[in-house]
Amino acid sequence: MASADKLIADLQEISGSSFANDAQPVRARDALFEALRKVQSPWDIVWDHNWVNGATNASVKTLIDAGVFTKWAACGGSPKTCAELSELTGADELLIKRMMRQISGQHLVIETAEDTFVPSTWAAALAGESRIVCGIRGILRSA
């Protein structure tokens, strides 16, 4: 068990600054994905493909369409509750809560307290780069 604890601790230390060039994060991602598949059961993989990915994609698109990411960034990107995000966007609080919980489970936003979130680097990029949003919309439209 000690080796698992060390592995987990080492993985938690990884950040964007852990790499010397643009190729290294890609290599690390590929190695991590390969390692993940080695520890997942066939059922885990089916679950990811058929439920998690679809629900995450739908949640992301819903939050983009509601303006959550752009309005959140416009007010500074500080921690926000689902009620605050609902006020910012005019979207239903329960809808936002469900969508945010789904994407936080995929580490796309970070839940810091119950129903309180901060944007990840990825979520912040959605507000600033329209080509990312257009790419996501295009992918979801063709799916």
C-alpha positions in Angstrom: 0.0 0.0 0.0 2.9 2.4 0.7 3.8 2.3 -3.0 0.2 3.3 -4.0 0.3 6.2 -1.5 3.6 7.3 -2.9 2.3 7.1 -6.5 -0.8 9.1 -5.6 1.3 11.7 -3.8 3.6 12.0 -6.8 0.7 12.3 -9.2 -0.8 15.1 -7.1 2.3 17.1 -7.5 2.1 17.3 -11.3 1.3 20.7 -12.7 1.7 22.6 -15.9 5.1 23.8 -14.7 6.3 20.2 -14.2 7.4 20.0 -17.9 10.3 21.4 -19.8 8.6 21.6 -23.2 5.2 21.1 -25.0 5.9 17.5 -25.9 6.4 16.3 -22.3 2.8 16.9 -21.1 1.5 15.0 -24.1 3.8 12.1 -23.3 2.7 12.2 -19.6 -1.0 12.3 -20.6 -0.6 9.3 -22.8 1.3 7.4 -20.1 -1.3 8.3 -17.5 -4.2 7.3 -19.8 -2.5 4.0 -20.5 -2.0 3.4 -16.8 -5.6 4.3 -16.1 -6.8 1.7 -18.6 -4.6 -0.9 -16.9 -6.3 -0.5 -13.6 -9.9 -0.1 -14.9 -12.2 -3.0 -15.3 -14.0 -3.5 -18.6 -17.1 -2.2 -16.8 -15.3 1.0 -15.7 -14.3 1.6 -19.4 -17.9 1.0 -20.6 -19.2 3.3 -17.9 -16.8 6.1 -19.0 -17.7 5.8 -22.6 -21.4 5.4 -22.4 -22.4 7.5 -19.4 -19.7 9.8 -18.1 -18.5 11.2 -21.4 -22.0 11.8 -22.7 -23.2 13.4 -19.5 -20.1 15.5 -19.3 -20.4 16.7 -22.9 -24.1 17.6 -22.4 -23.2 19.4 -19.1 -20.4 21.4 -20.7 -22.6 22.5 -23.6 -25.5 23.5 -21.3 -23.2 25.6 -19.2 -21.6 27.2 -22.2 -25.0 28.0 -23.7 -26.1 29.5 -20.3 -23.1 31.7 -20.3 -21.7 30.3 -17.1 -18.0 30.3 -18.1 -17.9 33.8 -19.7 -19.9 35.5 -17.0 -18.0 33.8 -14.3 -14.7 35.0 -15.8 -16.1 38.5 -16.4 -16.6 38.9 -12.6 -13.1 37.7 -11.8 -13.4 33.9 -11.7 -13.5 33.7 -7.9 -15.2 30.9 -6.1 -18.9 30.9 -6.7 -21.8 29.0 -5.3 -24.4 27.5 -7.7 -26.8 30.1 -6.4 -24.4 32.9 -7.4 -23.8 31.4 -10.8 -27.5 31.2 -11.2 -27.9 34.9 -10.4 -25.1 35.7 -12.8 -26.7 33.8 -15.7 -30.4 33.7 -15.0 -30.2 29.9 -15.4 -32.0 27.6 -13.0 -29.9 27.0 -9.8 -30.7 23.2 -9.7 -29.7 22.8 -13.3 -26.4 24.6 -12.7 -25.8 22.5 -9.5 -26.3 19.2 -11.4 -24.1 20.3 -14.4 -21.3 21.6 -12.1 -21.3 18.4 -10.1 -21.0 16.4 -13.2 -18.1 18.4 -14.6 -16.3 18.7 -11.3 -16.3 14.9 -11.1 -14.2 15.1 -14.3 -11.9 17.7 -12.8 -13.1 20.4 -15.3 -14.0 22.7 -12.4 -12.9 22.4 -8.8 -15.5 22.0 -5.9 -13.9 23.8 -2.9 -16.9 23.4 -0.6 -20.4 22.0 -1.0 -21.9 23.6 -4.2 -19.0 26.1 -4.4 -16.7 26.0 -7.3 -13.6 27.6 -8.8 -12.8 27.4 -12.5 -9.9 25.1 -13.5 -7.5 26.3 -16.2 -9.7 24.5 -18.7 -12.9 26.3 -17.5 -11.1 29.7 -17.6 -10.0 29.0 -21.1 -13.6 28.5 -22.2 -14.3 32.1 -21.3 -11.3 33.5 -23.1 -10.9 31.5 -26.2 -13.9 31.4 -28.5 -12.2 28.9 -30.8 -12.3 26.4 -27.9 -16.0 27.0 -27.4 -16.6 26.7 -31.1 -14.7 23.5 -31.2 -16.7 22.0 -28.4 -20.0 23.1 -30.0 -18.8 21.6 -33.3 -17.9 18.3 -31.7 -21.2 18.1 -29.7 -23.2 19.0 -32.8 -21.7 16.1 -34.8 -22.0 13.6 -32.0 
